[in-house]
Amino acid sequence: MPGIKHIEFWVTDLRASLKFYDQLFSLLEWKRIDENAFSDGVTKIYFVEQSVPAQRNVGPRHICFLAKSKSVVDSVGAFLLASKCALIRGPLEAPYLNRSSYTVDFKDPDGYVLEVATKSVAL
């Protein structure tokens, strides 16, 4: 089955990023599979520390992780508040066109925009 094999994040502080993602991914039931990598069993995300400032180029706006339920999204929201992360919106019900999902949008320690949302349902 074709899909995304892996995603690489360049980060400014590997230790801080791994601490953040350890907590986030445990809520989403992702497993740490290597010193700097996590997986949901299909897709791998790994982190590489770079000494250069992050580039802000045109490209993907964000990555959205699928949550199994609203309670998972709420748990992520609570983690983000406790971590004093840059919360963009949510947790809330977010209608888009003729569908809706329960979602929270935020920035990680390097400013990457991430989202955790339930499966979309028809309105």
C-alpha positions as CSV (number, residue, x, y, z in Angstrom):
1,M,0.0,0.0,0.0
2,P,1.6,3.3,-1.1
3,G,1.9,6.0,1.5
4,I,4.3,8.3,3.3
5,K,7.4,6.4,4.4
6,H,8.9,9.0,6.7
7,I,9.0,12.7,7.5
8,E,12.2,14.4,8.7
9,F,12.0,17.5,11.0
10,W,15.0,19.8,11.4
11,V,15.0,21.1,14.9
12,T,17.2,23.6,16.8
13,D,17.3,21.7,20.1
14,L,17.0,17.9,19.7
15,R,16.7,17.2,23.4
16,A,13.8,19.7,23.8
17,S,12.0,18.4,20.7
18,L,12.3,14.8,21.7
19,K,10.9,15.6,25.2
20,F,8.0,17.4,23.6
21,Y,7.3,14.7,21.0
22,D,7.7,11.8,23.5
23,Q,4.8,13.3,25.4
24,L,2.7,14.2,22.4
25,F,3.2,10.9,20.6
26,S,2.4,8.8,23.8
27,L,-1.0,10.4,23.8
28,L,-1.5,9.4,20.1
29,E,-0.1,5.9,20.7
30,W,2.9,6.4,18.5
31,K,6.0,4.5,19.7
32,R,9.6,5.6,19.9
33,I,11.5,3.3,17.5
34,D,14.9,4.8,17.5
35,E,16.9,7.4,19.5
36,N,15.4,10.2,17.4
37,A,12.4,8.6,15.7
38,F,8.8,7.6,16.3
39,S,6.2,5.6,14.3
40,D,2.6,4.7,14.3
41,G,3.4,1.4,12.7
42,V,3.3,2.8,9.1
43,T,4.8,6.3,9.0
44,K,8.1,7.2,10.6
45,I,9.0,10.7,11.9
46,Y,12.5,11.5,12.8
47,F,14.3,14.6,14.1
48,V,17.7,16.0,13.2
49,E,19.3,18.9,15.0
50,Q,20.5,21.6,12.8
51,S,22.7,24.6,13.9
52,V,21.3,26.9,11.2
53,P,18.1,28.9,11.8
54,A,14.9,27.2,10.5
55,Q,14.0,28.3,7.0
56,R,10.5,29.6,6.4
57,N,9.7,28.6,2.8
58,V,6.5,28.0,0.9
59,G,5.5,24.4,1.5
60,P,3.1,22.4,3.6
61,R,1.1,24.5,6.1
62,H,0.9,21.8,8.7
63,I,0.8,18.1,9.5
64,C,-2.4,16.6,11.0
65,F,-2.2,13.5,13.2
66,L,-5.4,11.4,13.5
67,A,-6.8,11.0,17.0
68,K,-8.9,8.0,17.9
69,S,-11.5,10.1,19.8
70,K,-12.4,13.5,21.2
71,S,-10.9,12.5,24.5
72,V,-7.5,12.1,22.9
73,V,-7.8,15.5,21.4
74,D,-8.8,16.9,24.8
75,S,-5.8,15.1,26.4
76,V,-3.5,16.7,23.8
77,G,-5.0,20.1,24.5
78,A,-4.4,19.7,28.2
79,F,-0.8,18.6,27.5
80,L,-0.3,21.7,25.3
81,L,-1.7,24.1,28.0
82,A,0.6,22.5,30.6
83,S,3.6,22.7,28.3
84,K,2.8,26.4,27.5
85,C,2.9,25.7,23.8
86,A,1.6,28.2,21.2
87,L,-2.0,27.1,20.9
88,I,-3.6,28.2,17.6
89,R,-7.1,27.0,18.1
90,G,-9.1,24.3,20.0
91,P,-9.8,21.9,21.1
92,L,-13.1,22.6,19.3
93,E,-15.5,21.3,16.6
94,A,-14.2,22.6,13.3
95,P,-16.6,22.5,10.4
96,Y,-15.0,22.7,6.9
97,L,-17.1,22.6,3.8
98,N,-19.7,19.9,4.4
99,R,-17.6,18.0,7.0
100,S,-16.5,18.5,10.6
101,S,-13.9,17.1,13.0
102,Y,-12.8,17.8,16.6
103,T,-9.4,19.4,16.5
104,V,-6.6,21.3,18.2
105,D,-3.9,23.3,16.3
106,F,-0.6,24.3,17.8
107,K,3.1,25.0,17.2
108,D,5.9,22.7,18.4
109,P,9.1,24.1,20.0
110,D,10.5,25.1,16.6
111,G,7.3,26.7,15.3
112,Y,6.1,23.9,13.1
113,V,2.3,24.0,12.9
114,L,0.7,20.7,13.9
115,E,-2.9,19.5,14.3
116,V,-4.5,16.6,16.1
117,A,-8.0,15.8,14.9
118,T,-10.7,13.1,14.9
119,K,-11.8,11.6,11.6
120,S,-14.0,14.0,9.7
121,V,-17.8,13.3,9.6
122,A,-20.5,14.6,7.3
123,L,-22.6,17.5,8.6
